[in-house]
Amino acid sequence: MSSAPPAGPTPSGSNLIGVVGGGQLGRMLALAGIPLGFRFRFLEPASGCPACDLGEVIRADYHDAEALAAFGRGLLVVTYEFENVPAAALETLAAGVPVFPPPASLAIGQDRLREKEAFARLGIPTAEFRAVDDRLGLDAAIQAIGLPAVLKTRQLGYDGKGQRVLREPSEVGPAWEAMRGVPLLLEAFVKFRRELSVVCVRGAQGGVVHYPLGENVHQDGILRTTRAPAAGVSDRMKKDAEAIGTALLKDFGHVGVLAVELFDAEAGFLANEIAPRVHNSGHWTQDGAVTSQFENHIRAITGLPLGSPEVRGWSVMVNLVGDAPDPARIVGVPGAHLHLYGKKPRPGRKIGHVNLVAPSPEGLEMRLALLGEVLPLDRA
């Protein structure tokens, strides 16, 4: 991988940005980019997607050659909103228009083994891991790593999907039967104090900015809250997290936002996963930072100067999962900012989030208590 600053988009007179995927992240990218003078086109197979009201939508499969050609025509730059985009589709688009983040970042971000190998190559600590291709390989990995351990699919896992925790030998067989048939990864089970994430951005000219570390809390594999800046972060922790993010950005030749999930363990940070895109744990930046992750992503991929990641106070992002909220009650809480995605509620589905901002940690706790009176935070 090269760390040389990548070239920015070739000036074409176009202000049209193509986004592969029309979900809530594509929606929020457009909401950040339209005030900067950009227009948006989305490539999305599903009807009624969250981004459908914010630009042209080409509704087609990501493998559709004619749709890819139509989508790429006249664009300034292409980006993507989630990892499960076929790499071949981005490579096809890259032949005619700049694609940021580059397809190389996507290829690593959508494969947990390649992520871990990249961490190891750069000297970034991780949990011990082994690739698993068959039952004998699983047995050998367990022999090497021991139990408890976590068996994961290498691809297509998110929000806790594609994972099984193995605590006892009796759990190995059922887990293998449930997950066999796809490439797998076995990781040592990590005892950690908390999960943190660093959201960082690299511009087209090579400049890098980092947002403060956020502390993440998950429930049933789904991110429920992110607090930022995270409490109890020392200067050394900040330096280490930013060094991890910068090393990955430069190694990948990445342009745009990159999020790195970190385990805060006794011996220091262990890198868990990356997201080569705007990330749920960075949603607080919409209202809690001078420049949101979404605006900075647009700035980066279009060659504009990056904006300040400085915080506006103390923030907590609360995901809304399943039930439809009462907007009037939520926005009545001081410092609360509601972001709905236009999705129909259903169990386990993220339909929006609330950003709560306060001028002090104590004020944030008071406002969070008020939010808890109108929103069941254990189900949010």
C-alpha positions in Angstrom: 0.0 0.0 0.0 1.2 3.6 -0.7 1.0 6.5 1.8 1.5 9.1 -0.9 -1.3 11.7 -1.0 -3.9 10.6 -3.6 -5.0 12.8 -6.4 -8.3 14.6 -5.9 -11.2 14.5 -8.4 -10.4 15.7 -11.9 -12.1 19.1 -12.4 -15.0 18.5 -14.8 -17.4 21.3 -14.0 -19.7 18.8 -12.4 -21.1 19.2 -8.9 -22.8 15.8 -9.0 -21.7 13.2 -6.4 -22.5 9.6 -6.9 -23.3 7.5 -3.8 -23.4 3.7 -4.0 -26.2 2.8 -1.6 -29.3 4.8 -0.7 -29.6 4.1 3.0 -29.5 6.4 6.0 -25.8 7.1 5.6 -26.3 8.1 2.0 -29.2 10.3 3.1 -27.0 12.1 5.7 -24.1 12.5 3.3 -26.5 14.3 0.9 -27.9 16.5 3.7 -24.4 17.6 4.5 -23.3 18.1 0.9 -26.3 20.0 -0.5 -25.5 23.1 1.5 -22.0 23.0 0.0 -23.5 23.2 -3.5 -23.3 19.6 -4.5 -26.1 17.4 -6.1 -26.4 13.7 -5.5 -27.2 10.5 -7.5 -27.7 7.2 -5.8 -27.4 3.6 -7.0 -29.7 1.5 -4.9 -31.6 -1.7 -5.6 -34.5 -1.1 -3.1 -37.5 1.1 -3.5 -38.4 3.8 -1.1 -34.8 4.1 0.3 -34.0 6.8 2.9 -32.0 8.9 0.4 -34.7 8.8 -2.4 -35.9 12.4 -1.7 -32.4 13.9 -1.9 -31.4 13.2 -5.4 -31.7 11.1 -8.5 -32.0 7.3 -7.7 -31.0 4.7 -10.2 -32.7 1.6 -8.9 -30.7 -1.4 -10.1 -28.6 -4.2 -8.9 -25.0 -3.3 -8.1 -23.8 -5.8 -10.7 -25.9 -4.3 -13.5 -23.4 -3.1 -16.2 -25.8 -0.8 -17.9 -26.9 0.8 -14.6 -23.3 1.3 -13.5 -22.6 3.1 -16.8 -25.7 5.3 -16.4 -24.9 6.0 -12.7 -21.3 7.0 -13.4 -22.1 9.3 -16.3 -21.3 13.0 -15.5 -20.2 12.5 -11.9 -17.5 14.5 -10.2 -16.7 11.6 -7.8 -18.2 8.3 -6.5 -18.4 7.3 -2.8 -20.2 4.5 -1.0 -22.2 4.3 2.2 -21.6 0.7 3.4 -19.1 -2.1 3.0 -21.2 -4.7 1.3 -20.9 -3.1 -2.1 -19.3 -5.5 -4.6 -15.7 -4.4 -5.1 -16.0 -5.2 -8.8 -18.7 -2.6 -9.2 -16.4 0.1 -7.7 -13.6 -1.0 -9.9 -15.8 -0.7 -12.9 -16.8 2.8 -11.9 -13.2 3.8 -11.1 -12.3 3.3 -14.7 -14.3 6.4 -15.6 -14.6 8.5 -12.4 -12.6 8.9 -9.2 -13.8 6.6 -6.4 -13.2 7.6 -2.8 -12.5 5.9 -0.5 -10.5 3.8 -3.0 -11.7 0.2 -3.7 -8.6 -1.0 -1.9 -10.0 0.3 1.4 -13.3 -1.4 0.7 -11.7 -4.7 0.0 -10.0 -4.6 3.4 -13.0 -3.3 5.3 -15.4 -5.9 4.0 -13.2 -8.9 5.1 -12.4 -9.4 8.8 -9.3 -11.5 8.0 -7.8 -8.9 5.8 -8.5 -6.3 8.4 -6.7 -8.3 11.0 -3.8 -8.9 8.6 -3.5 -5.2 7.9 -3.4 -4.5 11.6 -0.7 -7.1 12.1 1.3 -5.7 9.2 1.2 -2.2 10.7 2.1 -3.4 14.2 -1.3 -2.6 15.6 -2.2 -4.9 18.5 -5.3 -7.2 18.1 -6.8 -10.2 19.7 -5.2 -13.5 18.6 -6.9 -14.8 15.5 -6.9 -17.7 13.0 -8.5 -18.1 9.6 -11.0 -21.0 9.5 -11.8 -22.8 6.2 -13.1 -26.2 7.4 -13.9 -28.1 10.5 -10.3 -29.3 10.9 -9.2 -25.7 10.7 -11.7 -24.7 13.4 -10.4 -27.4 15.7 -6.8 -26.4 15.1 -7.7 -22.7 15.7 -9.4 -23.6 19.0 -6.4 -25.7 20.0 -4.1 -22.7 19.3 -6.3 -19.9 20.8 -8.4 -21.7 23.4 -11.9 -21.0 24.7 -13.7 -18.7 25.1 -13.4 -17.4 21.5 -15.5 -15.7 18.9 -16.3 -17.4 15.6 -17.1 -14.8 12.9 -17.9 -14.8 9.3 -15.2 -13.0 7.3 -17.7 -11.0 5.3 -21.3 -9.6 5.5 -21.4 -9.3 9.3 -22.7 -6.1 11.0 -24.8 -5.2 14.0 -23.7 -8.4 15.7 -24.7 -10.6 12.8 -22.5 -13.5 11.7 -20.9 -14.1 15.1 -21.0 -16.8 17.7 -19.3 -16.8 21.1 -17.9 -20.2 21.9 -17.4 -20.7 25.7 -17.6 -24.5 26.0 -16.5 -27.4 23.7 -20.1 -28.5 23.4 -20.9 -25.2 21.6 -18.4 -25.8 18.8 -20.3 -28.3 16.8 -23.6 -26.4 16.7 -21.8 -23.2 15.8 -20.0 -24.9 13.0 -23.2 -26.4 11.5 -24.9 -23.0 11.7 -22.0 -21.0 10.1 -20.3 -23.6 7.8 -20.1 -22.9 4.1 -18.5 -19.5 4.2 -15.0 -18.3 5.1 -14.7 -17.8 8.9 -12.4 -16.3 11.5 -11.8 -17.3 15.0 -10.7 -14.7 17.5 -9.7 -14.9 21.1 -12.3 -13.6 23.5 -11.1 -10.2 24.7 -11.8 -9.0 28.3 -12.0 -5.3 27.9 -13.2 -2.3 30.0 -15.1 -0.7 27.2 -15.3 -0.2 23.5 -14.0 3.1 22.0 -13.9 4.3 18.5 -11.8 6.9 16.7 -13.3 8.6 13.6 -10.8 10.1 11.4 -10.7 11.8 8.0 -8.0 12.1 5.3 -8.3 14.7 2.6 -7.4 14.4 -1.1 -4.2 16.3 -0.4 -3.2 14.0 2.5 -4.2 16.1 5.5 -5.7 14.2 8.4 -8.1 15.2 11.2 -9.4 13.1 14.1 -12.5 13.4 16.2 -12.3 12.8 19.9 -12.7 9.2 21.0 -16.2 8.0 21.6 -17.4 5.4 24.0 -19.8 2.9 22.6 -22.4 0.7 24.3 -24.0 -2.2 22.4 -27.1 -4.3 23.2 -27.9 -7.4 21.2 -25.1 -6.6 18.9 -26.5 -3.2 17.9 -24.8 0.1 18.9 -27.2 1.8 21.3 -25.2 4.9 22.5 -22.0 6.7 21.8 -20.7 9.3 24.3 -18.1 11.8 23.1 -15.6 12.9 24.2 -15.2 9.7 26.1 -14.5 10.1 29.8 -11.1 9.1 31.2 -9.1 9.4 28.0 -5.5 10.2 28.8 -3.2 12.1 26.4 -1.4 8.8 25.8 -4.7 7.1 24.8 -5.6 9.9 22.5 -2.1 9.8 20.9 -2.3 6.0 20.5 -5.8 6.0 18.9 -4.9 8.8 16.5 -1.7 7.0 15.5 -3.7 3.8 14.7 -6.1 5.8 12.6 -3.4 7.7 10.8 -1.4 4.6 10.0 -4.4 2.9 8.5 -5.4 6.0 6.4 -2.0 6.4 5.0 -1.4 2.7 4.3 -4.7 2.3 2.5 -4.3 5.6 0.5 -7.7 6.4 2.0 -9.6 9.5 1.2 -12.7 10.2 3.3 -13.9 9.1 6.7 -12.5 5.9 8.4 -13.7 4.6 11.7 -11.7 2.2 13.9 -13.3 0.3 16.7 -11.0 -0.3 19.6 -11.1 -2.4 22.7 -9.8 -0.6 25.8 -8.1 -3.5 27.4 -5.7 -3.7 30.4 -2.6 -3.7 28.3 -3.8 -0.9 26.0 -5.8 -0.7 22.8 -6.7 -3.7 20.7 -8.0 -2.9 17.3 -11.3 -4.7 16.5 -12.6 -3.6 13.2 -12.6 -0.8 10.7 -15.4 0.9 8.7 -14.1 2.6 5.5 -16.9 5.1 5.5 -19.0 7.4 7.7 -19.9 5.4 10.8 -22.7 5.2 13.4 -20.3 6.0 16.2 -19.6 9.3 14.5 -23.3 10.5 14.3 -22.8 12.7 17.3 -20.6 15.0 15.2 -23.7 16.3 13.4 -24.6 18.4 16.4 -21.7 18.0 18.7 -18.7 19.1 16.5 -17.9 22.1 14.4 -17.8 20.0 11.3 -19.7 16.7 11.1 -18.2 13.5 9.8 -20.6 13.7 6.9 -19.5 17.2 5.8 -15.9 16.3 6.3 -16.3 13.2 4.1 -17.8 15.3 1.3 -15.0 17.9 1.7 -12.4 15.1 1.6 -13.7 13.3 -1.5 -14.2 16.6 -3.5 -10.8 18.1 -2.6 -12.1 20.8 -0.3 -10.2 21.7 2.8 -11.1 19.6 5.8 -13.2 21.3 8.6 -12.5 21.5 12.3 -13.3 18.4 14.4 -13.5 20.5 17.5 -16.4 19.7 19.9 -19.2 22.0 20.8 -19.6 20.5 24.2 -20.4 17.0 25.5 -22.6 14.7 23.5 -24.4 11.4 23.5 -25.9 9.7 20.5 -28.8 7.4 21.1 -29.9 5.0 18.4 -33.7 4.6 17.9 -34.3 0.9 17.3 -37.6 -0.7 16.5 -40.4 1.5 17.8 -41.4 4.8 16.3 -40.6 7.7 18.6 -42.7 10.7 19.5 -40.8 13.6 17.9 -42.6 16.4 19.8 -41.5 14.9 23.2 -37.9 14.2 22.1 -37.2 17.7 20.7 -38.7 19.2 23.8 -35.7 18.0 25.7 -33.0 20.8 25.9 -30.1 20.0 23.6 -31.9 17.2 21.8 -31.6 16.9 18.0 -33.7 14.2 16.3 -32.6 12.6 13.1 -35.1 10.2 11.5 -34.3 8.1 8.4 -37.7 7.6 6.8 -37.7 3.9 7.6 -40.8 1.9 8.7 -40.3 0.7 12.3 -39.7 -3.0 12.9 -38.0 -4.9 15.7 -34.2 -4.6 15.6 -34.2 -1.9 12.9 -32.4 1.4 13.3 -34.9 4.0 12.3 -33.1 7.1 13.5 -31.0 8.6 16.3 -31.0 11.4 18.8 -28.0 13.6 19.4 -28.0 15.2 22.9 -25.5 18.0 23.5 -24.7 19.9 26.7 -22.1 22.4 27.7 -20.8 20.2 30.6 -20.7 16.5 31.5 -23.0 17.3 34.5 -25.4 19.1 32.2 -25.4 16.1 29.8 -26.4 13.7 32.5 -29.3 16.0 33.5 -30.5 16.2 29.9 -30.1 12.5 29.5 -32.3 11.9 32.5 -34.9 14.1 30.9 -34.6 12.2 27.6 -35.1 9.0 29.5 -38.5 10.2 30.7 -39.8 10.5 27.1 -37.7 7.7 25.5 -37.2 4.3 27.0 -33.4 4.3 26.8 -33.1 0.5 27.5 -35.1 0.0 24.2 -33.6 2.9 22.2 
